[in-house]
């Protein structure tokens, strides 16, 4: 798998994982009233492969993914259901929170 950007932030209560496809970093996606900024501050961590993504997603209490490669990695690992995907400008977006 080509590399994707991933940022991990660990707090006392949560393990937050944000992943985006490389070409989407820094863009704003618009679909009707939705304006979705794929910001460097949130997504712009290290460039990683799918194995790294899956390892961190399995620990995540909050996960946010945008882009075909990022979301497909989570689907292939059984961590995202295809019916839970929102499309913004044709780009898949998925997220979850474990309570």
Biopython code that builds the backbone (N, CA, C, O; Angstrom):
import numpy as np
from Bio.PDB.StructureBuilder import StructureBuilder

atoms = [
    (1, "UNK", "N", (0.840, -1.185, 0.000)),
    (1, "UNK", "CA", (0.000, 0.000, 0.000)),
    (1, "UNK", "C", (0.885, 1.247, 0.000)),
    (1, "UNK", "O", (1.846, 1.328, 0.764)),
    (2, "UNK", "N", (0.563, 2.207, -0.847)),
    (2, "UNK", "CA", (1.287, 3.475, -0.752)),
    (2, "UNK", "C", (1.073, 4.078, 0.632)),
    (2, "UNK", "O", (0.074, 3.804, 1.296)),
    (3, "UNK", "N", (1.996, 4.874, 1.040)),
    (3, "UNK", "CA", (1.934, 5.423, 2.384)),
    (3, "UNK", "C", (0.843, 6.479, 2.518)),
    (3, "UNK", "O", (0.491, 7.171, 1.563)),
    (4, "UNK", "N", (0.317, 6.579, 3.750)),
    (4, "UNK", "CA", (-0.678, 7.580, 4.115)),
    (4, "UNK", "C", (-0.149, 8.340, 5.325)),
    (4, "UNK", "O", (0.734, 7.859, 6.036)),
    (5, "UNK", "N", (-0.696, 9.530, 5.550)),
    (5, "UNK", "CA", (-0.322, 10.282, 6.740)),
    (5, "UNK", "C", (-1.114, 9.775, 7.938)),
    (5, "UNK", "O", (-2.307, 9.492, 7.829)),
    (6, "UNK", "N", (-0.441, 9.662, 9.085)),
    (6, "UNK", "CA", (-1.110, 9.249, 10.313)),
    (6, "UNK", "C", (-0.556, 10.063, 11.476)),
    (6, "UNK", "O", (0.655, 10.221, 11.633)),
    (7, "UNK", "N", (-1.475, 10.570, 12.281)),
    (7, "UNK", "CA", (-1.091, 11.256, 13.519)),
    (7, "UNK", "C", (-1.800, 10.545, 14.674)),
    (7, "UNK", "O", (-2.994, 10.254, 14.607)),
    (8, "UNK", "N", (-1.043, 10.277, 15.718)),
    (8, "UNK", "CA", (-1.579, 9.636, 16.914)),
    (8, "UNK", "C", (-1.424, 10.594, 18.080)),
    (8, "UNK", "O", (-0.360, 11.174, 18.294)),
    (9, "UNK", "N", (-2.493, 10.747, 18.818)),
    (9, "UNK", "CA", (-2.442, 11.571, 20.026)),
    (9, "UNK", "C", (-3.017, 10.744, 21.173)),
    (9, "UNK", "O", (-4.151, 10.269, 21.110)),
    (10, "UNK", "N", (-2.222, 10.585, 22.205)),
    (10, "UNK", "CA", (-2.645, 9.793, 23.353)),
    (10, "UNK", "C", (-2.881, 10.726, 24.536)),
    (10, "UNK", "O", (-2.020, 11.527, 24.900)),
    (11, "UNK", "N", (-4.071, 10.603, 25.128)),
    (11, "UNK", "CA", (-4.394, 11.353, 26.334)),
    (11, "UNK", "C", (-4.657, 10.356, 27.451)),
    (11, "UNK", "O", (-4.539, 9.146, 27.258)),
    (12, "UNK", "N", (-5.008, 10.866, 28.601)),
    (12, "UNK", "CA", (-5.320, 9.983, 29.730)),
    (12, "UNK", "C", (-6.491, 9.044, 29.398)),
    (12, "UNK", "O", (-6.492, 7.878, 29.795)),
    (13, "UNK", "N", (-7.487, 9.568, 28.665)),
    (13, "UNK", "CA", (-8.703, 8.809, 28.390)),
    (13, "UNK", "C", (-8.798, 8.221, 26.984)),
    (13, "UNK", "O", (-9.563, 7.284, 26.756)),
    (14, "UNK", "N", (-8.026, 8.762, 26.040)),
    (14, "UNK", "CA", (-8.232, 8.348, 24.647)),
    (14, "UNK", "C", (-6.928, 8.136, 23.892)),
    (14, "UNK", "O", (-5.881, 8.700, 24.209)),
    (15, "UNK", "N", (-7.051, 7.295, 22.882)),
    (15, "UNK", "CA", (-5.988, 7.041, 21.922)),
    (15, "UNK", "C", (-6.581, 7.439, 20.571)),
    (15, "UNK", "O", (-7.359, 6.689, 19.982)),
    (16, "UNK", "N", (-6.208, 8.617, 20.088)),
    (16, "UNK", "CA", (-6.801, 9.203, 18.895)),
    (16, "UNK", "C", (-5.889, 8.943, 17.694)),
    (16, "UNK", "O", (-4.697, 9.248, 17.726)),
    (17, "UNK", "N", (-6.470, 8.376, 16.640)),
    (17, "UNK", "CA", (-5.723, 8.079, 15.422)),
    (17, "UNK", "C", (-6.407, 8.790, 14.259)),
    (17, "UNK", "O", (-7.604, 8.613, 14.032)),
    (18, "UNK", "N", (-5.646, 9.590, 13.531)),
    (18, "UNK", "CA", (-6.147, 10.293, 12.348)),
    (18, "UNK", "C", (-5.287, 9.896, 11.156)),
    (18, "UNK", "O", (-4.060, 9.974, 11.206)),
    (19, "UNK", "N", (-5.950, 9.468, 10.080)),
    (19, "UNK", "CA", (-5.244, 8.973, 8.893)),
    (19, "UNK", "C", (-5.846, 9.612, 7.654)),
    (19, "UNK", "O", (-7.067, 9.709, 7.530)),
    (20, "UNK", "N", (-4.989, 10.048, 6.737)),
    (20, "UNK", "CA", (-5.498, 10.572, 5.464)),
    (20, "UNK", "C", (-4.566, 10.179, 4.324)),
    (20, "UNK", "O", (-3.370, 9.954, 4.512)),
    (21, "UNK", "N", (-5.158, 10.107, 3.139)),
    (21, "UNK", "CA", (-4.366, 9.862, 1.941)),
    (21, "UNK", "C", (-3.443, 11.056, 1.699)),
    (21, "UNK", "O", (-3.817, 12.203, 1.941)),
    (22, "UNK", "N", (-2.273, 10.779, 1.235)),
    (22, "UNK", "CA", (-1.247, 11.805, 1.023)),
    (22, "UNK", "C", (-1.735, 12.998, 0.189)),
    (22, "UNK", "O", (-1.486, 14.140, 0.575)),
    (23, "UNK", "N", (-2.428, 12.771, -0.955)),
    (23, "UNK", "CA", (-2.830, 13.923, -1.778)),
    (23, "UNK", "C", (-3.890, 14.820, -1.130)),
    (23, "UNK", "O", (-4.092, 15.948, -1.581)),
    (24, "UNK", "N", (-4.567, 14.344, -0.088)),
    (24, "UNK", "CA", (-5.642, 15.126, 0.533)),
    (24, "UNK", "C", (-5.153, 16.066, 1.628)),
    (24, "UNK", "O", (-5.875, 16.985, 2.015)),
    (25, "UNK", "N", (-3.948, 15.855, 2.131)),
    (25, "UNK", "CA", (-3.459, 16.665, 3.242)),
    (25, "UNK", "C", (-3.432, 18.144, 2.852)),
    (25, "UNK", "O", (-2.850, 18.521, 1.836)),
    (26, "UNK", "N", (-4.070, 18.969, 3.677)),
    (26, "UNK", "CA", (-4.109, 20.402, 3.450)),
    (26, "UNK", "C", (-5.277, 20.880, 2.601)),
    (26, "UNK", "O", (-5.455, 22.085, 2.426)),
    (27, "UNK", "N", (-6.069, 19.968, 2.074)),
    (27, "UNK", "CA", (-7.204, 20.351, 1.227)),
    (27, "UNK", "C", (-8.470, 20.534, 2.066)),
    (27, "UNK", "O", (-8.570, 20.021, 3.181)),
    (28, "UNK", "N", (-9.418, 21.260, 1.522)),
    (28, "UNK", "CA", (-10.752, 21.376, 2.106)),
    (28, "UNK", "C", (-11.724, 20.757, 1.123)),
    (28, "UNK", "O", (-11.813, 21.191, -0.026)),
    (29, "UNK", "N", (-12.455, 19.742, 1.570)),
    (29, "UNK", "CA", (-13.442, 19.058, 0.744)),
    (29, "UNK", "C", (-14.804, 19.673, 1.033)),
    (29, "UNK", "O", (-15.141, 19.933, 2.189)),
    (30, "UNK", "N", (-15.588, 19.906, -0.017)),
    (30, "UNK", "CA", (-16.892, 20.534, 0.144)),
    (30, "UNK", "C", (-17.957, 19.679, -0.528)),
    (30, "UNK", "O", (-17.793, 19.245, -1.669)),
    (31, "UNK", "N", (-19.037, 19.446, 0.185)),
    (31, "UNK", "CA", (-20.179, 18.688, -0.344)),
    (31, "UNK", "C", (-21.424, 19.309, 0.270)),
    (31, "UNK", "O", (-21.723, 19.083, 1.443)),
    (32, "UNK", "N", (-22.152, 20.093, -0.523)),
    (32, "UNK", "CA", (-23.316, 20.800, 0.005)),
    (32, "UNK", "C", (-22.876, 21.701, 1.158)),
    (32, "UNK", "O", (-21.958, 22.507, 1.001)),
    (33, "UNK", "N", (-23.529, 21.567, 2.318)),
    (33, "UNK", "CA", (-23.162, 22.420, 3.456)),
    (33, "UNK", "C", (-21.902, 21.948, 4.200)),
    (33, "UNK", "O", (-21.414, 22.636, 5.096)),
    (34, "UNK", "N", (-21.387, 20.788, 3.827)),
    (34, "UNK", "CA", (-20.228, 20.228, 4.529)),
    (34, "UNK", "C", (-18.940, 20.841, 3.977)),
    (34, "UNK", "O", (-18.699, 20.823, 2.770)),
    (35, "UNK", "N", (-18.127, 21.377, 4.870)),
    (35, "UNK", "CA", (-16.766, 21.823, 4.533)),
    (35, "UNK", "C", (-15.836, 21.056, 5.464)),
    (35, "UNK", "O", (-15.830, 21.283, 6.674)),
    (36, "UNK", "N", (-15.061, 20.159, 4.901)),
    (36, "UNK", "CA", (-14.219, 19.242, 5.674)),
    (36, "UNK", "C", (-12.762, 19.567, 5.392)),
    (36, "UNK", "O", (-12.265, 19.317, 4.294)),
    (37, "UNK", "N", (-12.075, 20.128, 6.388)),
    (37, "UNK", "CA", (-10.663, 20.498, 6.213)),
    (37, "UNK", "C", (-9.773, 19.331, 6.651)),
    (37, "UNK", "O", (-9.850, 18.868, 7.789)),
    (38, "UNK", "N", (-8.949, 18.878, 5.750)),
    (38, "UNK", "CA", (-7.989, 17.812, 6.031)),
    (38, "UNK", "C", (-6.695, 18.523, 6.458)),
    (38, "UNK", "O", (-5.743, 18.642, 5.686)),
    (39, "UNK", "N", (-6.699, 18.983, 7.697)),
    (39, "UNK", "CA", (-5.631, 19.871, 8.167)),
    (39, "UNK", "C", (-4.356, 19.120, 8.539)),
    (39, "UNK", "O", (-4.384, 17.976, 8.991)),
    (40, "UNK", "N", (-3.236, 19.816, 8.329)),
    (40, "UNK", "CA", (-1.949, 19.256, 8.739)),
    (40, "UNK", "C", (-1.887, 19.090, 10.249)),
    (40, "UNK", "O", (-1.272, 18.147, 10.747)),
    (41, "UNK", "N", (-2.517, 19.998, 10.979)),
    (41, "UNK", "CA", (-2.487, 19.932, 12.447)),
    (41, "UNK", "C", (-3.123, 18.644, 12.972)),
    (41, "UNK", "O", (-2.678, 18.099, 13.982)),
    (42, "UNK", "N", (-4.165, 18.155, 12.290)),
    (42, "UNK", "CA", (-4.871, 16.959, 12.767)),
    (42, "UNK", "C", (-4.346, 15.685, 12.106)),
    (42, "UNK", "O", (-4.144, 14.677, 12.782)),
    (43, "UNK", "N", (-4.127, 15.722, 10.809)),
    (43, "UNK", "CA", (-3.755, 14.520, 10.058)),
    (43, "UNK", "C", (-2.276, 14.410, 9.734)),
    (43, "UNK", "O", (-1.792, 13.307, 9.478)),
    (44, "UNK", "N", (-1.544, 15.509, 9.736)),
    (44, "UNK", "CA", (-0.205, 15.537, 9.171)),
    (44, "UNK", "C", (0.887, 14.994, 10.060)),
    (44, "UNK", "O", (1.789, 15.732, 10.457)),
    (45, "UNK", "N", (0.821, 13.752, 10.371)),
    (45, "UNK", "CA", (1.875, 13.115, 11.154)),
    (45, "UNK", "C", (2.892, 12.473, 10.241)),
    (45, "UNK", "O", (3.361, 13.087, 9.283)),
    (46, "UNK", "N", (3.226, 11.247, 10.540)),
    (46, "UNK", "CA", (4.231, 10.504, 9.775)),
    (46, "UNK", "C", (3.589, 9.810, 8.579)),
    (46, "UNK", "O", (2.406, 9.472, 8.602)),
    (47, "UNK", "N", (4.386, 9.602, 7.536)),
    (47, "UNK", "CA", (3.953, 8.764, 6.420)),
    (47, "UNK", "C", (4.186, 7.311, 6.824)),
    (47, "UNK", "O", (5.306, 6.923, 7.157)),
    (48, "UNK", "N", (3.122, 6.513, 6.791)),
    (48, "UNK", "CA", (3.201, 5.132, 7.282)),
    (48, "UNK", "C", (2.559, 4.175, 6.282)),
    (48, "UNK", "O", (1.861, 4.594, 5.359)),
    (49, "UNK", "N", (2.811, 2.884, 6.486)),
    (49, "UNK", "CA", (2.206, 1.860, 5.642)),
    (49, "UNK", "C", (0.962, 1.276, 6.326)),
    (49, "UNK", "O", (0.634, 1.653, 7.451)),
    (50, "UNK", "N", (0.278, 0.364, 5.647)),
    (50, "UNK", "CA", (-0.980, -0.174, 6.164)),
    (50, "UNK", "C", (-0.800, -0.947, 7.469)),
    (50, "UNK", "O", (-1.685, -0.913, 8.323)),
    (51, "UNK", "N", (0.313, -1.633, 7.640)),
    (51, "UNK", "CA", (0.544, -2.382, 8.883)),
    (51, "UNK", "C", (0.592, -1.444, 10.082)),
    (51, "UNK", "O", (-0.002, -1.725, 11.122)),
    (52, "UNK", "N", (1.301, -0.332, 9.932)),
    (52, "UNK", "CA", (1.353, 0.657, 11.012)),
    (52, "UNK", "C", (-0.034, 1.211, 11.307)),
    (52, "UNK", "O", (-0.420, 1.354, 12.467)),
    (53, "UNK", "N", (-0.787, 1.525, 10.244)),
    (53, "UNK", "CA", (-2.151, 2.041, 10.420)),
    (53, "UNK", "C", (-3.003, 1.075, 11.224)),
    (53, "UNK", "O", (-3.653, 1.465, 12.194)),
    (54, "UNK", "N", (-2.999, -0.167, 10.823)),
    (54, "UNK", "CA", (-3.842, -1.175, 11.482)),
    (54, "UNK", "C", (-3.439, -1.344, 12.940)),
    (54, "UNK", "O", (-4.304, -1.425, 13.812)),
    (55, "UNK", "N", (-2.153, -1.398, 13.218)),
    (55, "UNK", "CA", (-1.692, -1.540, 14.605)),
    (55, "UNK", "C", (-2.230, -0.425, 15.486)),
    (55, "UNK", "O", (-2.668, -0.680, 16.608)),
    (56, "UNK", "N", (-2.202, 0.804, 14.994)),
    (56, "UNK", "CA", (-2.694, 1.933, 15.783)),
    (56, "UNK", "C", (-4.219, 1.975, 15.809)),
    (56, "UNK", "O", (-4.799, 2.298, 16.846)),
    (57, "UNK", "N", (-4.881, 1.661, 14.703)),
    (57, "UNK", "CA", (-6.339, 1.661, 14.681)),
    (57, "UNK", "C", (-6.913, 0.636, 15.655)),
    (57, "UNK", "O", (-7.966, 0.871, 16.248)),
    (58, "UNK", "N", (-6.239, -0.484, 15.824)),
    (58, "UNK", "CA", (-6.729, -1.513, 16.751)),
    (58, "UNK", "C", (-6.686, -1.025, 18.196)),
    (58, "UNK", "O", (-7.441, -1.526, 19.030)),
    (59, "UNK", "N", (-5.835, -0.074, 18.507)),
    (59, "UNK", "CA", (-5.740, 0.487, 19.863)),
    (59, "UNK", "C", (-6.615, 1.724, 20.037)),
    (59, "UNK", "O", (-6.845, 2.165, 21.163)),
    (60, "UNK", "N", (-7.103, 2.286, 18.933)),
    (60, "UNK", "CA", (-7.785, 3.580, 18.970)),
    (60, "UNK", "C", (-9.099, 3.543, 19.744)),
    (60, "UNK", "O", (-9.871, 2.588, 19.654)),
    (61, "UNK", "N", (-9.327, 4.602, 20.501)),
    (61, "UNK", "CA", (-10.649, 4.836, 21.081)),
    (61, "UNK", "C", (-11.400, 5.863, 20.239)),
    (61, "UNK", "O", (-12.630, 5.918, 20.261)),
    (62, "UNK", "N", (-10.653, 6.673, 19.501)),
    (62, "UNK", "CA", (-11.225, 7.606, 18.529)),
    (62, "UNK", "C", (-10.398, 7.466, 17.255)),
    (62, "UNK", "O", (-9.170, 7.544, 17.288)),
    (63, "UNK", "N", (-11.082, 7.260, 16.136)),
    (63, "UNK", "CA", (-10.382, 7.130, 14.859)),
    (63, "UNK", "C", (-11.090, 7.967, 13.812)),
    (63, "UNK", "O", (-12.317, 8.072, 13.804)),
    (64, "UNK", "N", (-10.304, 8.559, 12.932)),
    (64, "UNK", "CA", (-10.828, 9.418, 11.884)),
    (64, "UNK", "C", (-9.979, 9.176, 10.647)),
    (64, "UNK", "O", (-8.762, 9.363, 10.675)),
    (65, "UNK", "N", (-10.625, 8.758, 9.553)),
    (65, "UNK", "CA", (-9.908, 8.427, 8.331)),
    (65, "UNK", "C", (-10.560, 9.112, 7.149)),
    (65, "UNK", "O", (-11.787, 9.174, 7.065)),
    (66, "UNK", "N", (-9.754, 9.628, 6.233)),
    (66, "UNK", "CA", (-10.287, 10.220, 5.010)),
    (66, "UNK", "C", (-9.384, 9.845, 3.843)),
    (66, "UNK", "O", (-8.158, 9.909, 3.933)),
    (67, "UNK", "N", (-10.024, 9.451, 2.748)),
    (67, "UNK", "CA", (-9.299, 9.034, 1.553)),
    (67, "UNK", "C", (-9.475, 7.553, 1.285)),
    (67, "UNK", "O", (-9.682, 6.757, 2.202)),
    (68, "UNK", "N", (-9.390, 7.200, 0.020)),
    (68, "UNK", "CA", (-9.628, 5.814, -0.396)),
    (68, "UNK", "C", (-8.654, 4.837, 0.256)),
    (68, "UNK", "O", (-9.076, 3.794, 0.756)),
    (69, "UNK", "N", (-7.366, 5.152, 0.259)),
    (69, "UNK", "CA", (-6.376, 4.226, 0.824)),
    (69, "UNK", "C", (-6.547, 4.094, 2.334)),
    (69, "UNK", "O", (-6.490, 2.991, 2.878)),
    (70, "UNK", "N", (-6.757, 5.224, 3.007)),
    (70, "UNK", "CA", (-6.893, 5.216, 4.470)),
    (70, "UNK", "C", (-8.114, 4.420, 4.908)),
    (70, "UNK", "O", (-8.026, 3.572, 5.795)),
    (71, "UNK", "N", (-9.254, 4.697, 4.281)),
    (71, "UNK", "CA", (-10.494, 4.018, 4.669)),
    (71, "UNK", "C", (-10.455, 2.549, 4.264)),
    (71, "UNK", "O", (-10.912, 1.691, 5.019)),
    (72, "UNK", "N", (-9.916, 2.245, 3.080)),
    (72, "UNK", "CA", (-9.859, 0.852, 2.630)),
    (72, "UNK", "C", (-8.984, 0.003, 3.556)),
    (72, "UNK", "O", (-9.267, -1.176, 3.767)),
    (73, "UNK", "N", (-7.940, 0.588, 4.100)),
    (73, "UNK", "CA", (-7.094, -0.136, 5.057)),
    (73, "UNK", "C", (-7.923, -0.577, 6.257)),
    (73, "UNK", "O", (-7.810, -1.718, 6.705)),
    (74, "UNK", "N", (-8.756, 0.323, 6.778)),
    (74, "UNK", "CA", (-9.600, -0.008, 7.937)),
    (74, "UNK", "C", (-10.676, -1.029, 7.569)),
    (74, "UNK", "O", (-10.996, -1.905, 8.373)),
    (75, "UNK", "N", (-11.233, -0.925, 6.370)),
    (75, "UNK", "CA", (-12.228, -1.908, 5.917)),
    (75, "UNK", "C", (-11.583, -3.286, 5.822)),
    (75, "UNK", "O", (-12.136, -4.267, 6.320)),
    (76, "UNK", "N", (-10.423, -3.363, 5.187)),
    (76, "UNK", "CA", (-9.727, -4.648, 5.008)),
    (76, "UNK", "C", (-9.382, -5.293, 6.338)),
    (76, "UNK", "O", (-9.327, -6.519, 6.434)),
    (77, "UNK", "N", (-9.149, -4.486, 7.365)),
    (77, "UNK", "CA", (-8.822, -5.009, 8.693)),
    (77, "UNK", "C", (-10.074, -5.332, 9.505)),
    (77, "UNK", "O", (-9.969, -5.783, 10.645)),
    (78, "UNK", "N", (-11.252, -5.106, 8.932)),
    (78, "UNK", "CA", (-12.501, -5.388, 9.640)),
    (78, "UNK", "C", (-12.837, -4.339, 10.691)),
    (78, "UNK", "O", (-13.592, -4.620, 11.622)),
    (79, "UNK", "N", (-12.291, -3.136, 10.557)),
    (79, "UNK", "CA", (-12.489, -2.098, 11.558)),
    (79, "UNK", "C", (-13.520, -1.052, 11.147)),
    (79, "UNK", "O", (-13.963, -0.262, 11.981)),
    (80, "UNK", "N", (-13.906, -1.037, 9.880)),
    (80, "UNK", "CA", (-14.926, -0.120, 9.372)),
    (80, "UNK", "C", (-15.852, -0.906, 8.458)),
    (80, "UNK", "O", (-15.399, -1.688, 7.623)),
    (81, "UNK", "N", (-17.157, -0.691, 8.623)),
    (81, "UNK", "CA", (-18.147, -1.306, 7.742)),
    (81, "UNK", "C", (-18.422, -0.349, 6.590)),
    (81, "UNK", "O", (-18.512, 0.863, 6.790)),
    (82, "UNK", "N", (-18.554, -0.890, 5.396)),
    (82, "UNK", "CA", (-18.747, -0.044, 4.215)),
    (82, "UNK", "C", (-19.987, 0.838, 4.307)),
    (82, "UNK", "O", (-20.018, 1.911, 3.705)),
    (83, "UNK", "N", (-21.006, 0.414, 5.043)),
    (83, "UNK", "CA", (-22.218, 1.225, 5.177)),
    (83, "UNK", "C", (-22.029, 2.402, 6.141)),
    (83, "UNK", "O", (-22.918, 3.244, 6.269)),
    (84, "UNK", "N", (-20.889, 2.463, 6.814)),
    (84, "UNK", "CA", (-20.621, 3.544, 7.764)),
    (84, "UNK", "C", (-19.765, 4.648, 7.146)),
    (84, "UNK", "O", (-19.249, 5.506, 7.862)),
    (85, "UNK", "N", (-19.613, 4.630, 5.830)),
    (85, "UNK", "CA", (-18.740, 5.589, 5.157)),
    (85, "UNK", "C", (-19.563, 6.735, 4.586)),
    (85, "UNK", "O", (-20.604, 6.525, 3.965)),
    (86, "UNK", "N", (-19.077, 7.943, 4.807)),
    (86, "UNK", "CA", (-19.642, 9.151, 4.223)),
    (86, "UNK", "C", (-18.708, 9.578, 3.099)),
    (86, "UNK", "O", (-17.489, 9.474, 3.236)),
    (87, "UNK", "N", (-19.260, 10.053, 1.999)),
    (87, "UNK", "CA", (-18.433, 10.518, 0.890)),
    (87, "UNK", "C", (-18.532, 12.038, 0.769)),
    (87, "UNK", "O", (-19.626, 12.601, 0.736)),
    (88, "UNK", "N", (-17.379, 12.685, 0.704)),
    (88, "UNK", "CA", (-17.305, 14.129, 0.556)),
    (88, "UNK", "C", (-16.473, 14.400, -0.694)),
    (88, "UNK", "O", (-15.292, 14.059, -0.749)),
    (89, "UNK", "N", (-17.092, 15.007, -1.683)),
    (89, "UNK", "CA", (-16.445, 15.210, -2.991)),
    (89, "UNK", "C", (-15.922, 13.896, -3.555)),
    (89, "UNK", "O", (-14.901, 13.873, -4.242)),
    (90, "UNK", "N", (-16.615, 12.812, -3.268)),
    (90, "UNK", "CA", (-16.218, 11.500, -3.764)),
    (90, "UNK", "C", (-15.148, 10.804, -2.948)),
    (90, "UNK", "O", (-14.785, 9.667, -3.248)),
    (91, "UNK", "N", (-14.635, 11.469, -1.914)),
    (91, "UNK", "CA", (-13.601, 10.873, -1.063)),
    (91, "UNK", "C", (-14.257, 10.234, 0.164)),
    (91, "UNK", "O", (-15.045, 10.890, 0.844)),
    (92, "UNK", "N", (-13.949, 8.972, 0.459)),
    (92, "UNK", "CA", (-14.541, 8.324, 1.619)),
    (92, "UNK", "C", (-14.004, 8.884, 2.937)),
    (92, "UNK", "O", (-12.832, 9.241, 3.055)),
    (93, "UNK", "N", (-14.909, 8.950, 3.928)),
    (93, "UNK", "CA", (-14.560, 9.393, 5.268)),
    (93, "UNK", "C", (-15.250, 8.464, 6.255)),
    (93, "UNK", "O", (-16.433, 8.160, 6.102)),
    (94, "UNK", "N", (-14.522, 8.015, 7.260)),
    (94, "UNK", "CA", (-15.086, 7.165, 8.307)),
    (94, "UNK", "C", (-14.490, 7.568, 9.638)),
    (94, "UNK", "O", (-13.349, 8.025, 9.719)),
    (95, "UNK", "N", (-15.287, 7.389, 10.683)),
    (95, "UNK", "CA", (-14.781, 7.689, 12.031)),
    (95, "UNK", "C", (-15.518, 6.831, 13.036)),
    (95, "UNK", "O", (-16.612, 6.331, 12.774)),
    (96, "UNK", "N", (-14.890, 6.670, 14.202)),
    (96, "UNK", "CA", (-15.572, 5.999, 15.301)),
    (96, "UNK", "C", (-15.060, 6.527, 16.634)),
    (96, "UNK", "O", (-13.974, 7.097, 16.747)),
    (97, "UNK", "N", (-15.906, 6.304, 17.638)),
    (97, "UNK", "CA", (-15.553, 6.616, 19.017)),
    (97, "UNK", "C", (-15.974, 5.412, 19.838)),
    (97, "UNK", "O", (-17.119, 4.969, 19.748)),
    (98, "UNK", "N", (-15.072, 4.883, 20.629)),
    (98, "UNK", "CA", (-15.386, 3.785, 21.546)),
    (98, "UNK", "C", (-15.675, 4.379, 22.907)),
    (98, "UNK", "O", (-14.836, 5.076, 23.477)),
    (99, "UNK", "N", (-16.848, 4.109, 23.427)),
    (99, "UNK", "CA", (-17.228, 4.653, 24.740)),
    (99, "UNK", "C", (-16.988, 3.639, 25.834)),
    (99, "UNK", "O", (-17.250, 3.919, 27.004)),
]
sb = StructureBuilder()
sb.init_structure("model")
sb.init_model(0)
sb.init_chain("A")
sb.init_seg("    ")
for serial, (resi, resn, name, xyz) in enumerate(atoms, 1):
    if name == "N":
        sb.init_residue(resn, " ", resi, " ")
    sb.init_atom(name, np.array(xyz, "f"), 0.0, 1.0, " ", f" {name:<3s}", serial, name[0])
structure = sb.get_structure()
